[in-house]
Amino acid sequence: MPNFFINVKSKGAKKASGEIKGLTGNLNGMASAAKKAAVIFGVGFLGKQIFDVGRSAVNTAAQFETLRVRLGNMYGSIQRGEKAFQKFNDVAATTPFQLANVVEAGASLKAFGADAEEMIKPVADLAAFMGVDVVEAAQAMGRAFAGGASAADVLRDRGILKLVADFKGIEDITKLTIPEFQKVMIEALTDPSVGIAGATTKLADTWSGAVSNFQDGADRLKAAIGDELIKALRPKLD
């Protein structure tokens, strides 16, 4: 199985990582000092809660930054990586899957040579339809795209290949060339009559889907707060 965890080796990424660690440590130190001061004035609990929120926000912002750097390395450009991040973020916001998992799924698709930004929503629908995580669905689809029907073990075991073959009226789907197989798979994933397209919308309407979307919204809010805290604290590290 390909290793999708790409090490960040660029000088800029190392510098950013070091700054984030420094900021976190700086915030921890400020929180400790503020907590002691707050206890003296009888507001220890409130002070701790405030700084715990701040620390969590910085950590979330740091996680988002790591995902952006990873995608920038994969796409060979900060701009393209940011565009992909925004696409994956939008998908995570409207599906019952966490952003980190959607990014991992996108990385899997790209590693197998698929158009990750174009395919991430259909693959999320496929995951919801099969009842698996989006990362598992992306890896299964990636193998199928790279090796054709003969390499689509997971999709065959889950009945997806038969569903696609019946939809297209194909007697033996394993006889298709890889480009032909890719074409019929995309058509099946995006045609509402098959039943796969829109599966995330139905799942998002469930209680677990609503909780997942709420968590994504909370994470985006914390990341925005964390970004502002980092901007405020960065001069203290210079």
C-alpha positions as CSV (number, residue, x, y, z in Angstrom):
1,M,0.0,0.0,0.0
2,P,1.4,3.4,-0.9
3,N,2.5,5.6,1.9
4,F,0.3,8.7,1.9
5,F,2.0,10.3,4.8
6,I,4.4,12.6,3.0
7,N,7.2,14.0,5.1
8,V,7.5,17.8,5.0
9,K,11.1,18.5,4.1
10,S,11.1,22.0,2.7
11,K,13.0,24.7,4.5
12,G,9.8,26.9,4.6
13,A,7.7,24.1,6.1
14,K,10.3,23.3,8.8
15,K,10.4,27.0,9.7
16,A,6.6,27.1,9.9
17,S,6.6,23.9,12.0
18,G,9.2,25.4,14.4
19,E,7.2,28.6,14.7
20,I,4.0,26.7,15.5
21,K,5.7,24.7,18.2
22,G,7.2,27.9,19.6
23,L,3.8,29.6,19.6
24,T,2.2,26.6,21.4
25,G,4.9,26.6,24.0
26,N,4.7,30.4,24.4
27,L,0.9,30.2,24.8
28,N,1.4,27.4,27.4
29,G,3.8,29.6,29.3
30,M,1.4,32.5,29.2
31,A,-1.5,30.3,30.2
32,S,0.5,29.1,33.3
33,A,1.5,32.6,34.3
34,A,-2.0,33.9,33.8
35,K,-3.6,31.0,35.7
36,K,-1.3,31.8,38.7
37,A,-2.2,35.4,38.6
38,A,-5.9,34.6,38.2
39,V,-5.9,32.3,41.2
40,I,-4.6,35.2,43.3
41,F,-7.6,37.3,42.2
42,G,-10.0,34.4,42.8
43,V,-10.8,33.7,39.1
44,G,-8.6,30.7,38.6
45,F,-11.2,28.5,36.9
46,L,-12.3,31.2,34.4
47,G,-8.7,32.0,33.5
48,K,-7.9,28.4,32.9
49,Q,-10.9,27.9,30.7
50,I,-10.0,31.0,28.6
51,F,-6.5,29.9,28.0
52,D,-7.5,26.3,27.4
53,V,-9.7,27.6,24.6
54,G,-6.9,29.6,23.2
55,R,-4.5,26.7,23.3
56,S,-7.0,24.5,21.5
57,A,-7.6,27.1,18.9
58,V,-3.8,27.4,18.2
59,N,-3.5,23.6,18.0
60,T,-6.4,23.4,15.5
61,A,-4.9,26.3,13.4
62,A,-1.6,24.4,13.4
63,Q,-3.3,21.2,12.2
64,F,-5.0,23.1,9.4
65,E,-1.6,24.6,8.4
66,T,0.0,21.2,8.4
67,L,-2.7,19.9,6.0
68,R,-2.1,23.0,3.8
69,V,1.6,22.4,3.7
70,R,1.1,18.7,2.9
71,L,-1.2,19.5,0.0
72,G,1.2,22.2,-1.3
73,N,4.0,19.6,-1.4
74,M,1.7,17.1,-3.2
75,Y,0.6,19.6,-5.8
76,G,4.0,21.2,-6.2
77,S,2.6,24.7,-5.4
78,I,1.3,26.5,-2.4
79,Q,-1.5,28.1,-4.5
80,R,-2.7,24.7,-5.9
81,G,-2.4,23.1,-2.5
82,E,-4.6,25.9,-1.0
83,K,-7.2,25.5,-3.7
84,A,-7.4,21.8,-3.0
85,F,-7.6,22.4,0.7
86,Q,-10.5,24.8,0.2
87,K,-12.3,22.2,-2.0
88,F,-11.8,19.4,0.6
89,N,-12.9,21.8,3.3
90,D,-16.1,22.5,1.5
91,V,-16.8,18.8,1.0
92,A,-16.1,18.1,4.7
93,A,-18.5,20.9,5.7
94,T,-21.4,19.3,3.8
95,T,-20.7,15.6,4.4
96,P,-20.5,13.4,7.6
97,F,-16.7,13.1,7.3
98,Q,-14.0,15.1,9.2
99,L,-11.7,17.4,7.3
100,A,-8.5,15.5,8.1
101,N,-10.1,12.3,6.7
102,V,-11.3,14.1,3.6
103,V,-7.8,15.5,3.0
104,E,-6.3,12.0,3.5
105,A,-8.9,10.6,1.0
106,G,-7.9,13.3,-1.5
107,A,-4.3,12.5,-1.1
108,S,-5.0,8.8,-1.7
109,L,-6.9,9.7,-4.9
110,K,-4.1,11.9,-6.2
111,A,-1.4,9.3,-5.4
112,F,-3.3,6.9,-7.6
113,G,-3.5,9.4,-10.4
114,A,-7.1,10.4,-10.1
115,D,-8.4,14.0,-10.3
116,A,-8.7,14.4,-6.5
117,E,-10.6,17.7,-6.5
118,E,-13.1,16.4,-9.1
119,M,-13.6,12.9,-7.6
120,I,-13.6,13.7,-3.8
121,K,-17.4,14.4,-3.7
122,P,-18.4,11.3,-5.7
123,V,-16.0,9.2,-3.5
124,A,-17.6,10.7,-0.4
125,D,-21.0,9.6,-1.7
126,L,-19.5,6.1,-2.4
127,A,-18.2,5.9,1.2
128,A,-21.7,6.9,2.5
129,F,-23.3,4.4,0.2
130,M,-21.0,1.5,1.3
131,G,-21.1,2.5,4.9
132,V,-17.3,3.0,5.2
133,D,-15.0,5.9,6.0
134,V,-14.1,8.2,3.1
135,V,-10.4,7.2,3.3
136,E,-11.2,3.5,2.8
137,A,-13.5,4.4,-0.2
138,A,-10.8,6.6,-1.7
139,Q,-8.2,3.9,-1.5
140,A,-10.6,1.3,-3.0
141,M,-11.4,3.7,-5.8
142,G,-7.8,4.6,-6.3
143,R,-6.8,1.0,-6.8
144,A,-9.7,0.5,-9.2
145,F,-8.7,3.6,-11.2
146,A,-5.1,2.5,-11.4
147,G,-5.6,-1.2,-12.1
148,G,-9.1,-1.5,-13.6
149,A,-11.9,-3.9,-12.5
150,S,-9.5,-6.7,-11.8
151,A,-7.9,-4.6,-9.0
152,A,-11.2,-3.5,-7.6
153,D,-11.5,-6.2,-4.9
154,V,-13.2,-4.0,-2.3
155,L,-15.7,-2.6,-4.8
156,R,-16.5,-6.1,-6.1
157,D,-16.9,-7.5,-2.5
158,R,-19.3,-4.6,-1.7
159,G,-21.4,-5.2,-4.8
160,I,-20.4,-1.9,-6.5
161,L,-19.0,-3.6,-9.6
162,K,-22.2,-5.5,-10.2
163,L,-24.2,-2.3,-9.6
164,V,-22.1,-0.5,-12.2
165,A,-22.3,-3.4,-14.7
166,D,-26.0,-3.6,-14.4
167,F,-26.4,0.1,-14.8
168,K,-24.4,0.1,-18.0
169,G,-25.6,-3.2,-19.3
170,I,-22.1,-4.7,-19.3
171,E,-21.9,-8.5,-19.3
172,D,-18.3,-8.8,-18.2
173,I,-16.9,-5.5,-16.7
174,T,-13.4,-7.1,-16.3
175,K,-13.0,-7.0,-20.1
176,L,-13.1,-3.2,-20.2
177,T,-9.8,-1.3,-20.7
178,I,-8.7,0.9,-17.7
179,P,-9.9,4.1,-19.4
180,E,-13.3,2.5,-20.3
181,F,-13.6,1.3,-16.7
182,Q,-12.8,4.7,-15.3
183,K,-15.4,6.3,-17.5
184,V,-18.3,3.9,-16.5
185,M,-17.3,4.2,-12.9
186,I,-17.5,8.0,-12.9
187,E,-20.8,7.9,-14.8
188,A,-22.2,5.4,-12.2
189,L,-21.0,7.5,-9.3
190,T,-22.5,10.7,-10.6
191,D,-25.8,9.5,-12.1
192,P,-28.6,10.0,-9.5
193,S,-30.6,7.0,-10.9
194,V,-27.9,4.6,-9.6
195,G,-28.4,5.6,-6.0
196,I,-24.8,6.4,-5.0
197,A,-24.9,10.1,-5.9
198,G,-26.3,12.1,-3.0
199,A,-25.7,9.4,-0.4
200,T,-23.7,11.9,1.8
201,T,-26.7,14.3,1.8
202,K,-28.9,11.5,3.2
203,L,-26.3,10.5,5.8
204,A,-25.7,14.2,6.7
205,D,-29.3,14.4,7.7
206,T,-28.9,11.8,10.4
207,W,-27.9,12.6,14.0
208,S,-24.3,11.4,13.6
209,G,-24.0,13.4,10.3
210,A,-25.3,16.5,12.0
211,V,-22.8,16.0,14.9
212,S,-19.9,15.6,12.4
213,N,-20.9,18.7,10.5
214,F,-21.1,20.6,13.8
215,Q,-17.6,19.5,14.7
216,D,-16.3,20.6,11.4
217,G,-17.9,24.0,11.9
218,A,-16.4,24.2,15.4
219,D,-13.0,23.3,14.1
220,R,-13.1,26.0,11.4
221,L,-14.1,28.5,14.0
222,K,-11.2,27.4,16.3
223,A,-8.8,27.6,13.4
224,A,-9.8,31.1,12.6
225,I,-9.4,32.1,16.2
226,G,-6.1,30.3,16.3
227,D,-4.8,32.2,13.2
228,E,-5.5,35.5,14.9
229,L,-3.8,34.4,18.1
230,I,-0.8,33.3,16.1
231,K,-0.6,36.7,14.4
232,A,-0.7,38.4,17.7
233,L,1.9,36.1,19.3
234,R,4.3,35.8,16.4
235,P,6.1,39.1,17.1
236,K,7.0,37.8,20.6
237,L,9.0,35.0,19.0
238,D,11.0,37.2,16.6
